[in-house]
Amino acid sequence: MITNKFLSCDWLEHGIIFDHENIIRVCCSQCNEGGGRPVLRGQFYGKDLDWHRIFEQKREMRKVQRTGEVYHQCKGCILLHEDEWDDEDYINRLLLTHWINCNCKCIYCPAISDEYLKQHNKHYNIVPVLEDMCNQGILKKNAYISIAGGESTIYPEFEDMLHLLLDYGCDNILVNSSGIKYSPAIAKGLKEGKLQLTVSIDAGTKNTYEKIKLVPTYEKVSENLSMYAAAQETDKDRVCSKFIIVPGVNDNEEEIENWLINTHQSGIKHASIDIDLRWVQKNLNSLKDHRRLYELILFTQKTADRESLYLRYDERASIMRKIYNVNTAVFGGTIQKIKD
């Protein structure tokens, strides 16, 4: 295996995304100068995936990085960092987000207001694709696998999909969920220490939760979070409660403090903070003028420390920290990597 040190990222080198537009992409990062999300294949519905062609395209993109330049769609991306990169073809970063149906209606979710997407998104069973990746050895067993959506737990193949990955030996799986529907497969992965779960609750009170989610399920989600926390492997902490700041709705210290206190009391040790994607995209060129959000992130860290919680900064929170010249870890890591 040949390795070289240059500027690139884990997704560009060895990542792939099955997204909700029935497109296969390299990544989902889009708050950068180049626009992000390079396409590997369009109009994919779960059949006839040519892995030779997929890796051929990725090699062309990776070749640009090896010249010292940056692939045009990746310019200005927060994920780029200098490292020793190999020249092999395999997948060790996988994001499954090819469904859009959900059991809540988050006001910050782009899919909620995208009528074109709702009409044209075609769901397909991802299990045969994953079986092919496992059978060919394309998917590394230690790959970072993120499952999002839409809400993945409401699809009939979800339990089979998760059992397939767990039985294959994958031990670095992150499931993003609304937390409304309890999943035995998620509980199994937590108990085995192979899975991390992130639930975006986005509130510290029932009233604010319902303003954001538009469903009356605050108590149910809180109950499920406690059950998932109890299902964890004894010496592992793999459940994370997430808060997405929605300016004008939950952007205040009281809501954040209540959320972190509730998180601690439910037996969860990890929290993550982010900012509404659409708000950030709209204000991308003037983020430094919104110091209030940066101060809320500082408050979140201070309160998390007080409650003995690990805090992760996701993409937009990381960007906000970076523009104030704060060193920030690359987002998208798992709970396991946070602790390391």
C-alpha positions in Angstrom: 0.0 0.0 0.0 1.4 3.3 -1.1 0.8 6.4 1.2 1.4 10.0 0.6 0.8 13.1 2.7 -1.4 15.8 1.2 -4.7 17.7 1.6 -7.8 15.6 1.3 -10.6 14.2 3.4 -12.0 10.8 4.5 -15.1 11.1 2.3 -13.2 12.1 -0.8 -10.7 9.3 -0.4 -12.9 6.4 0.8 -16.5 7.6 1.3 -19.8 7.2 -0.4 -23.4 8.4 0.2 -26.7 7.1 -1.0 -28.8 10.2 -0.7 -32.5 11.2 -0.7 -32.4 12.5 -4.3 -31.7 9.0 -5.6 -28.1 10.1 -6.2 -24.9 8.5 -5.1 -22.5 11.1 -3.9 -19.0 11.4 -2.3 -20.2 13.5 0.7 -23.0 15.7 2.1 -21.0 18.7 3.1 -22.4 21.8 1.3 -21.6 24.9 3.4 -18.4 25.6 1.5 -17.1 27.7 -1.5 -17.2 24.9 -4.0 -20.7 23.8 -3.1 -19.7 20.2 -2.1 -21.5 16.9 -2.6 -19.7 15.6 -5.8 -21.9 13.1 -7.7 -20.9 9.6 -8.5 -24.1 8.4 -10.1 -27.6 9.8 -10.6 -31.0 8.0 -10.8 -30.0 5.1 -8.6 -32.9 2.8 -7.4 -31.0 0.0 -5.7 -29.9 -2.2 -8.7 -27.0 -2.6 -11.1 -24.3 -0.7 -9.2 -21.0 -0.8 -11.1 -18.3 -0.6 -8.3 -15.5 -0.5 -10.9 -17.1 2.7 -12.4 -17.7 4.2 -8.9 -14.0 3.7 -7.9 -12.8 5.0 -11.3 -14.7 8.3 -10.7 -13.4 8.6 -7.2 -9.8 8.0 -8.4 -10.2 11.0 -10.8 -11.3 13.2 -8.0 -8.6 12.0 -5.7 -6.0 12.5 -8.4 -6.6 16.3 -8.2 -5.7 16.3 -4.5 -2.5 14.5 -5.2 -1.3 17.3 -7.5 -1.6 19.8 -4.6 -4.8 21.4 -5.9 -8.3 21.0 -4.5 -11.2 19.3 -6.4 -13.5 22.2 -7.5 -16.5 21.2 -5.5 -14.4 20.7 -2.3 -12.8 24.2 -2.2 -13.1 25.8 1.2 -14.5 22.7 2.9 -14.0 22.3 6.6 -13.4 18.6 6.1 -10.1 19.0 4.2 -7.0 18.3 6.2 -3.5 17.1 5.6 -2.8 13.5 6.3 -1.2 10.3 5.0 -3.6 8.9 2.4 -3.3 5.5 0.7 -4.1 4.7 -2.9 -6.5 1.7 -2.4 -10.1 1.3 -3.5 -12.5 0.6 -0.6 -15.2 2.2 1.5 -14.6 3.1 5.1 -17.2 6.0 5.3 -20.8 5.2 4.4 -23.9 7.4 4.7 -27.3 6.0 4.1 -29.9 8.8 3.7 -31.9 7.6 0.7 -35.3 7.9 2.3 -37.3 11.1 3.2 -40.4 9.8 5.1 -40.4 10.7 8.7 -42.5 10.4 11.8 -42.0 14.1 12.7 -42.0 17.3 10.8 -39.0 19.3 11.9 -39.4 22.9 10.8 -35.7 23.1 9.8 -35.8 20.0 7.6 -35.4 20.8 3.9 -37.4 17.8 2.8 -40.5 19.1 4.6 -41.0 22.0 2.2 -39.4 20.4 -0.9 -42.5 19.4 -2.9 -40.3 18.2 -5.9 -38.3 15.9 -3.7 -41.4 14.5 -2.0 -42.9 13.7 -5.4 -39.8 12.3 -7.0 -37.9 10.5 -4.3 -38.2 6.8 -4.9 -37.4 4.6 -1.9 -35.6 1.3 -2.5 -34.3 -1.5 -0.3 -30.7 -0.9 0.5 -30.1 -4.4 1.9 -29.0 -6.1 -1.4 -26.5 -3.3 -2.0 -25.0 -3.7 1.4 -24.9 -7.5 1.0 -22.9 -6.9 -2.3 -20.5 -4.6 -0.5 -19.9 -7.1 2.2 -19.6 -10.1 -0.1 -17.0 -8.3 -2.2 -15.1 -7.0 0.8 -15.6 -3.4 -0.4 -17.0 -2.2 2.9 -14.4 -2.3 5.7 -15.6 -3.8 8.9 -14.3 -0.8 10.9 -15.9 1.7 8.5 -17.7 4.7 9.9 -21.3 4.1 8.9 -24.0 6.8 9.4 -27.7 6.0 9.0 -30.0 9.0 8.7 -32.9 10.1 6.6 -35.9 10.8 6.9 -36.5 8.5 9.8 -34.8 5.1 9.2 -36.6 3.1 11.9 -40.0 3.4 10.2 -38.8 1.5 7.1 -39.6 -2.3 6.9 -36.0 -3.2 6.0 -34.3 -1.2 8.8 -34.1 -4.1 11.3 -32.7 -6.5 8.6 -30.3 -3.8 7.4 -28.9 -3.2 10.9 -28.6 -6.9 11.7 -26.7 -7.4 8.5 -24.1 -4.8 9.3 -23.8 -6.0 12.9 -23.4 -9.6 11.9 -20.9 -8.7 9.2 -18.7 -7.3 12.0 -19.3 -3.5 11.6 -18.6 -1.9 15.0 -18.6 1.8 14.2 -22.2 2.5 13.2 -24.0 5.8 13.9 -27.8 5.9 13.7 -29.5 9.3 13.6 -33.1 9.0 14.7 -36.1 11.0 15.8 -36.3 8.6 18.8 -40.0 8.3 18.4 -40.0 4.6 17.4 -38.1 2.2 19.7 -35.8 -0.2 17.7 -34.7 -3.6 19.1 -31.9 -3.7 16.6 -30.5 -0.3 17.8 -30.7 -1.6 21.4 -28.8 -4.8 20.3 -26.1 -2.7 18.7 -25.8 -0.5 21.8 -25.6 -3.6 24.1 -22.9 -5.1 21.9 -20.9 -1.8 21.9 -21.0 -1.6 18.0 -23.4 1.2 17.5 -23.8 4.9 18.5 -27.2 6.6 18.5 -27.9 10.3 18.1 -31.4 11.7 18.7 -32.1 15.3 17.7 -34.4 16.4 20.5 -33.6 20.1 19.9 -35.4 21.3 23.0 -35.3 21.3 26.8 -39.1 21.7 27.2 -42.2 20.0 25.7 -43.6 23.3 24.4 -40.4 24.2 22.4 -40.1 20.6 21.2 -43.6 20.7 19.7 -42.9 24.0 18.0 -39.9 22.5 16.2 -41.1 18.9 15.6 -44.8 19.6 15.1 -45.7 16.3 16.8 -46.7 15.6 20.5 -44.0 13.0 21.2 -41.7 14.7 23.7 -42.4 12.3 26.5 -42.1 9.3 24.2 -38.7 10.4 22.9 -37.5 11.1 26.5 -38.7 7.7 27.6 -37.0 5.9 24.6 -33.7 7.9 25.2 -33.7 6.6 28.8 -34.3 3.0 27.6 -31.5 3.3 25.0 -29.2 4.7 27.7 -30.0 1.7 29.9 -29.3 -0.8 27.0 -25.7 0.4 26.5 -22.8 -1.9 27.1 -21.9 -1.5 30.8 -18.6 0.4 30.3 -19.6 2.3 27.1 -21.5 5.5 26.6 -22.9 5.4 23.1 -26.1 7.5 23.1 -26.0 11.1 22.2 -28.7 13.8 22.6 -28.5 16.5 19.9 -29.7 20.1 19.8 -30.0 22.0 16.5 -30.2 25.8 17.2 -33.1 27.3 15.2 -32.8 31.1 15.4 -35.9 32.6 16.7 -37.3 29.4 18.2 -34.9 27.7 20.6 -31.9 30.0 20.6 -31.7 30.8 24.3 -29.7 29.8 27.4 -32.7 28.5 29.3 -33.7 26.0 26.6 -30.1 24.7 26.2 -29.6 24.4 29.9 -32.8 22.4 30.4 -31.8 20.2 27.5 -28.4 19.4 29.0 -29.8 18.8 32.5 -32.4 16.4 31.1 -29.7 14.7 29.1 -27.6 14.1 32.2 -30.6 12.9 34.2 -31.5 10.3 31.6 -28.2 8.6 31.9 -26.7 10.0 28.7 -23.1 11.2 28.7 -22.9 12.7 25.2 -24.4 15.7 23.6 -24.0 17.5 20.2 -24.7 21.0 19.1 -25.4 22.4 15.6 -27.3 25.2 13.8 -30.2 25.1 11.3 -28.7 24.3 7.9 -31.0 26.5 5.9 -30.3 29.5 8.2 -26.6 29.0 7.8 -26.8 28.8 4.0 -28.8 32.0 3.9 -26.3 33.8 6.2 -23.1 32.1 5.1 -21.4 35.3 4.1 -22.3 37.2 7.3 -21.9 34.6 10.0 -19.4 36.7 12.0 -22.1 39.3 12.4 -24.2 36.8 14.4 -22.0 36.6 17.5 -25.0 35.7 19.6 -25.0 32.2 18.1 -21.3 31.8 18.8 -21.9 32.9 22.5 -24.7 30.2 22.7 -22.2 27.6 21.6 -19.8 28.8 24.3 -22.6 28.6 26.9 -23.4 25.1 25.7 -19.8 24.0 26.2 -19.7 25.6 29.7 -23.0 24.0 30.7 -22.0 20.6 29.3 -18.8 20.7 31.3 -20.8 21.5 34.4 -23.1 18.5 33.7 -20.1 16.2 33.0 -21.1 15.7 29.4 -18.9 15.2 26.3 -20.0 17.9 23.7 -19.6 17.4 19.9 -19.6 20.3 17.5 -21.4 19.3 14.2 -20.8 20.9 10.9 -22.4 24.3 11.2 -21.4 24.7 14.9 -17.8 23.9 13.8 -18.0 26.5 11.1 -19.2 29.1 13.6 -16.3 28.3 15.9 -13.8 28.4 13.0 -14.8 31.9 11.9 -13.9 33.1 15.4 -10.5 31.4 15.0 -11.3 28.5 17.4 -9.7 25.2 16.7 -12.5 22.7 16.1 -12.5 19.0 15.5 -13.7 17.8 12.1 -17.4 17.0 12.4 -19.0 13.7 11.5 -16.9 11.6 13.9 -18.5 9.1 16.2 -18.8 9.1 20.0 -15.9 6.6 20.2 -13.7 9.1 18.4 -14.8 12.0 20.7 -13.6 10.1 23.7 -10.3 9.2 22.0 
